[in-house]
Amino acid sequence: MKANKLIVSLFSLLFSSLIFAQPKMSDPDWSRYLSKHDLVWEQMPLQWNEGAFVGNGQVGMMVYISQKENSIVFHLGRQDVTDHRKAPNQKSSLGADGATVMFDFPRLDVGRLFLRPVGKIISGTFRQHLWNAEVTATVVTDSGTIELRALTLRNRMVSLVEVSSTEPRAAQWSFKAGNPMTPRGQVFPWSVKDNYENNPKPVVSREGDAGLCVQSLLAGGDYATAWLEKRNKKTSTLYITTANEVPASGVSARVALQAVRDAAARKSSKLIEESRDWWHNYYRQSFISIPDTKMESFYWIQLYKLANASRPDGPAIDLFGPQFRINQWPGLWWNLNVQLTYWPVYPSNHLEMGENLITLIDERFDGLLKMHKNTKLGDFAWAMHNYWLQYSYAGDWKSIEQKWVPKAMKIAKAYEAFQFRDSTGRIQLVPMGSPEYNGFKPYPNTNYNLAILRWLLNTLVQSCEKSGTYPDEVAQWKKKLADLIPFPTDKNGLMIGSTQPVDMSHRHYSHLLALYPLFQLNPDDAADRELVDKSVTHWHKIGGGKELCGYSFTGAGSLYAALGRGNDAYDILYTFLNGKIGMSMLTPNTFYLESFGKNPVIETPMSCASATLELLLQSWGNKIRVFPAVPDKWKEASFLQLRAQGGFLVSASRSQSRTQWVWLKSLAGEPCVLKTTDWQTIVQIKGKRKFKIAPLGNGEFSIDLKAGEEVCLADRPRADISFTPVNHPDADINAYGVKRGKNLPSGLEWDEPAFTY
């Protein structure tokens, strides 16, 4: 109870400093609060699907126990370790002519490190500390006890493992290189073409004080993994890295060795302190507090996972981040995965984590567009919505004008090849794909492509009218929008295409993009609302939902939240959190896998995090919508410094089932319209000047905030603007991690072919 009072007191100090200063909080407060959301393993993780994970947005590892090997396993990963068969002079052949992710630029398995104790492993407990981004574990053997701490340094491409033991002799480290064959071929040998030649075998050696594995690639270049153990009387510390200097040859080994030796030459305590400082500052950028402990824990773990998998100067997040394993989808996918993965970046006020996607598109735009100039054009066009969101949430209209608009114009031009005018003058679309209905079979006038094209043209019009550019093109786009065929519908709502109703269960909500996330159908309009409402309900119920998977539930959560149906959104998100998701699997470490636990994909847990935020804050339609979809059972909820489109920071508190106050800060000086569900009047509580606040009706208010200004608002004078986080019962905390008697069944991985070197 004293600890809870301390947290409340310190969070109150945070809020008081927030109103007109950058929020600050001492480490003990955040540490204690986030510790309630740590993953706690009451018994050992016995496979990848149960493991603890660390990473810095580029390199990382999954940690678990192998009883067969009698070892603690550290499965290594580096996100940019891919093949590059169609682009020998580049790091990856993504976007190269004829290149495919399955065989030309797939992720490759770096390998595993094994820590083998003297005795037989009997039991163990793990804890993943969110605040410090590290894993601690106690492993009991029949010869003693091993204590370890594992983390990946944020400011260096190095992971480290500290080990202390009561065993009579030191545990031994060994390395097993990953098979450099495309994972797709390892999973499905029949898919490998006769002319596929595997990469050369890795070369493992000792280089003085360090171990080294160099993996050459058939297309040229190599990557290298190095490890170095530093011992003292009580503990040992292993430093691990993987360097990837592809397309250069003979460089990665030197870089890897230098990295571990430089790290080992410094005090580990100093390295850890620097890494912790980064994580502490990262968490402080925003905050949410909701009554549901499990959902709140899941959110904070995904926020950790986001930084584990992303960094501004790193590669775009693929299906795995640094936690790689053999699977049938070894790379980056564009028909939903990339888009969902980045959604929590924007409202959580972590735009820096989305910069790598911008860099990827900037550097490879022409190749990516060429790769998608077919019936799957919509996939890449949809990804450009994320590109736009990055700058929309920043309020950076200059970048939209200078960077997004030229690219969007090229995509709009590419769509012309798939358009024709019918006898009535209407513009229709030729058969195109609608992921993933009926095996990507093309249909005419797919709602997927119509929604994307409408959003693309409407946003081009708005952007160019704002900047006063391309007036002739704006006129043409408006004419196209006026002539474009309406969304095909039937009695059940939105169809797949004009010749295909939604007549069977399927997992993808591609036909519903016009509602979410593109909002080309407006839930505030009665007719549009009726259409999308029955469309979402029909999609989830048809066929008993037998083909639905995890993102079908997180997606429905976002769709219901967009409709303001908070109870339905909450219920369906909780269906996901409870793991009732068909052949898909949500694991104790919050990873999500398809194909009965065999194929990890990162986007679905991330989209659950963004859907959770959408219960609290939405900002489509040029309006900041506070608590737009809070379920009735949430009598209280609060958030600090979330982001809204237009470059706004937003904080708000709800108690006794009503909005108590809202704090707004404009970073870009864009027009500010606030919408609440329960305010009919509004008053200014704090602000450095008297702001003009105009009621617009329906709980909407216009506020004349200029760039850099902030204001605190309420619906009555002398409102209580204190902030108290929700108190979570001890029985509900630390919901994730393997609990006693709850290990997953074995066999949840692909059989890997024998590999020797």
Order of alpha helices (4+ residues) and beta strands (2+ residues): alpha-alpha-beta-beta-beta-beta-beta-beta-beta-beta-beta-beta-alpha-beta-beta-beta-beta-alpha-alpha-beta-alpha-alpha-alpha-alpha-alpha-beta-beta-alpha-alpha-beta-beta-alpha-alpha-alpha-beta-beta-beta-alpha-beta-beta-beta-beta-beta-beta-beta-beta-beta-beta
